[in-house]
Amino acid sequence: MALFGDPHIGMFPHAIPIGRIVDRINAESVDAVFLAGDLSYHPEADDIPEHFAALGRLEAPLFAVLGNHDVGFPGTDLTEPLMRALQSAGARVPHNRALNTEIGGHRVIVAGASDLWERRQDFSFQASLPEGVPVILLTHNPDTALSVPETFRYDLMLAGHTHGGQVRLPGFYKRFIPVRGPFDRELHHFQSPAGERLVYVTTGTGMVGVPMRFLMPPRIDILTVHLPETDKTPPAD
């Protein structure tokens, strides 16, 4: 599967366009695509449909959540136009809910959490999750791992937000990663009160603050996730 985040389309004209990202992902023949939020960075609302129309060309199912810049922390709340763009592209947006689906022939629960800084995360859906089905939790900010209820079982969290520091000056960049937890990039074995949790953080493709990346190039992560066989076909949502 493919994971990317933080394209931050808007203010910086040299940000990698969504069409180019889509072409790279389609060349990998993945079973699913996960977009970990912060699609925007102060764009004109009227330009959003054009900016994100290329997501509709993805050849694999798309699961997406919004990030802090998308929902107005900081800037304008662009939730409505971005959600319309995602809907037009056929994306499934699991904000504070779980989708019982199939990826690569395997039954999977794709759960999602809305942006942490918006303070509207709600994990009450956990009570209805079936036993024995792998759970992938998609969110924007990896600090979500600090607030997930101990009773909520998930097998892998996918997140973005950190940019891997974006300007990765050794000895300095960690001071500027906007997280409280021990999250930077790639796979983390996070020790939660409920035990070890796997949290994978994509470093993203875009930029904020300054129009550059240094020692941290744009990246789309291609992940191989080994899932157990399941006997039941997922019900329709």
C-alpha positions in Angstrom: 0.0 0.0 0.0 1.0 3.6 -0.5 1.1 6.3 2.3 1.7 10.0 1.7 0.8 13.1 3.6 1.3 16.8 3.9 1.2 17.8 0.2 0.4 21.4 1.4 -1.0 22.6 -1.9 -1.5 26.3 -2.0 0.9 29.0 -1.0 4.1 27.6 -2.6 3.8 27.2 -6.3 6.6 24.6 -6.5 4.9 22.1 -4.2 4.7 18.8 -5.8 1.3 18.7 -7.6 -1.2 16.0 -6.8 -1.2 14.7 -10.4 2.5 13.9 -10.2 2.0 12.1 -6.8 -0.9 10.1 -8.3 1.2 9.0 -11.3 4.0 7.8 -9.1 1.6 5.8 -6.9 -0.2 4.3 -9.9 3.2 3.1 -11.2 3.6 1.0 -8.0 0.4 -1.1 -8.4 -0.5 -0.9 -4.8 -3.7 -2.3 -3.2 -4.7 0.8 -1.3 -3.6 4.5 -0.8 -3.6 6.3 2.5 -3.5 10.1 2.7 -2.5 11.3 6.2 -3.9 14.9 6.0 -2.7 18.5 5.5 -3.7 18.5 1.9 -3.6 22.3 1.9 -1.5 25.3 2.8 -3.5 28.5 2.5 -4.9 27.9 -1.0 -7.8 29.9 -2.5 -10.9 27.9 -1.8 -12.1 28.2 -5.4 -8.9 26.5 -6.6 -9.4 23.4 -4.4 -11.4 21.3 -6.9 -8.7 21.8 -9.6 -5.8 21.1 -7.2 -7.2 17.8 -6.0 -9.1 16.5 -9.0 -6.2 14.2 -9.9 -6.9 12.0 -6.9 -9.8 10.6 -8.9 -7.2 8.9 -11.2 -5.8 6.7 -8.4 -6.1 3.1 -9.5 -6.3 1.8 -5.9 -8.9 2.7 -3.2 -8.1 6.0 -1.4 -8.6 6.5 2.4 -8.0 10.0 3.6 -8.2 12.3 6.6 -7.8 16.0 7.1 -5.0 17.7 9.0 -4.6 20.8 11.2 -3.9 23.1 8.2 -7.1 21.8 6.5 -9.4 22.5 9.4 -8.1 26.0 10.4 -5.2 25.4 12.8 -3.8 27.8 11.6 -5.6 29.6 8.8 -9.0 29.2 7.2 -11.2 26.2 7.9 -11.3 24.5 4.5 -13.1 21.4 5.7 -16.1 21.7 3.4 -14.4 22.3 0.1 -11.7 19.7 0.8 -14.3 17.1 1.8 -16.2 17.8 -1.4 -13.0 17.4 -3.4 -12.3 14.1 -1.6 -15.8 12.9 -2.2 -15.5 13.8 -5.9 -12.4 11.7 -6.1 -14.1 8.7 -4.6 -12.1 8.8 -1.4 -13.4 7.3 1.8 -12.8 9.5 4.8 -13.0 7.6 8.1 -13.1 10.6 10.5 -14.0 9.1 14.0 -15.5 6.0 12.5 -14.4 2.6 11.2 -14.8 1.2 7.7 -15.1 -2.6 7.4 -13.5 -3.2 4.0 -11.1 -5.4 2.0 -7.5 -4.7 0.9 -5.6 -7.0 -1.3 -8.1 -9.8 -0.6 -7.9 -9.4 3.2 -10.6 -8.2 5.5 -9.4 -5.1 7.3 -10.9 -2.4 9.5 -9.7 1.1 8.4 -10.5 3.4 11.3 -9.8 7.1 11.4 -9.3 9.9 13.8 -10.0 13.6 12.9 -7.3 16.1 13.5 -5.9 16.1 17.0 -5.6 19.9 17.3 -9.3 20.3 16.4 -10.1 18.5 19.6 -13.0 16.5 18.2 -11.6 13.0 18.2 -14.1 10.4 19.2 -13.2 6.7 19.5 -16.7 5.5 20.7 -17.0 3.4 17.5 -14.5 1.0 19.0 -17.3 -0.8 20.8 -18.7 -2.1 17.5 -15.4 -3.4 16.1 -15.5 -7.1 15.3 -12.9 -9.4 17.0 -10.1 -10.9 15.1 -10.0 -8.4 12.2 -6.8 -6.3 11.7 -7.3 -2.6 12.4 -5.4 0.2 10.6 -5.8 3.6 12.3 -5.3 6.6 10.0 -4.8 10.0 11.4 -2.8 13.2 10.8 -0.9 13.9 14.0 1.0 10.9 15.5 0.4 12.4 19.0 -3.0 10.8 18.6 -1.2 7.7 19.9 -1.0 9.5 23.3 -4.8 9.9 23.5 -6.2 6.7 22.1 -8.1 4.9 24.8 -6.3 1.9 26.3 -9.3 -0.3 25.3 -9.0 0.6 21.6 -7.0 -2.1 19.9 -5.3 -1.2 16.6 -2.5 -3.0 14.8 -0.9 -0.1 12.9 -1.3 3.6 13.0 -0.5 5.7 10.0 0.2 9.4 10.4 2.1 12.4 9.0 2.5 15.9 10.3 6.2 15.9 11.3 7.7 16.4 7.8 10.6 14.6 9.3 11.7 18.0 10.4 11.5 19.3 6.8 14.8 21.2 7.2 16.7 18.4 8.9 19.7 20.2 10.4 21.4 17.6 12.8 21.0 18.6 16.4 18.3 21.2 15.7 15.5 19.8 13.7 13.8 17.9 16.5 13.2 21.2 18.4 10.8 22.2 15.5 8.8 19.0 15.0 5.4 19.9 16.4 4.7 16.9 18.5 4.8 16.0 22.2 5.5 12.3 21.7 8.7 10.6 20.5 7.7 10.7 16.8 9.9 11.6 13.9 9.7 9.5 10.8 9.0 6.0 9.6 8.2 3.1 12.0 8.0 3.7 15.8 7.4 1.0 18.4 5.5 3.2 20.8 5.1 2.1 24.4 1.6 3.0 25.4 -0.2 2.2 28.7 -1.9 -0.6 26.8 1.4 -2.1 25.5 3.5 -1.6 22.4 1.8 0.1 19.4 3.1 0.4 15.9 3.0 4.0 14.5 4.3 4.7 11.0 4.9 8.4 10.2 5.3 9.5 6.6 7.5 12.6 6.1 5.3 14.0 3.4 5.7 15.7 0.1 5.1 19.4 0.9 6.4 22.3 2.9 5.2 24.9 5.5 6.9 27.9 6.9 9.8 28.0 4.5 9.6 27.0 0.8 12.3 24.3 1.0 13.2 20.9 2.3 16.8 20.1 3.4 18.2 16.6 3.9 14.6 15.5 3.9 13.3 15.1 0.3 9.6 14.6 -0.5 8.5 11.1 -0.1 5.8 8.6 -0.8 6.0 5.5 1.4 5.3 2.1 -0.2 4.6 -0.3 2.7 4.2 -4.1 2.7 1.8 -5.0 5.5 1.3 -8.7 6.3 -2.3 -9.4 7.2 -3.8 -12.7 8.5 -6.3 -14.6 6.4 -9.9 -14.0 7.4 -12.9 -16.1 6.5 -15.7 -13.5 6.5 -16.5 -11.1 3.7 -16.9 -7.5 5.0 -20.4 -6.3 5.0 -21.4 -3.2 3.0 -21.0 0.1 4.7 
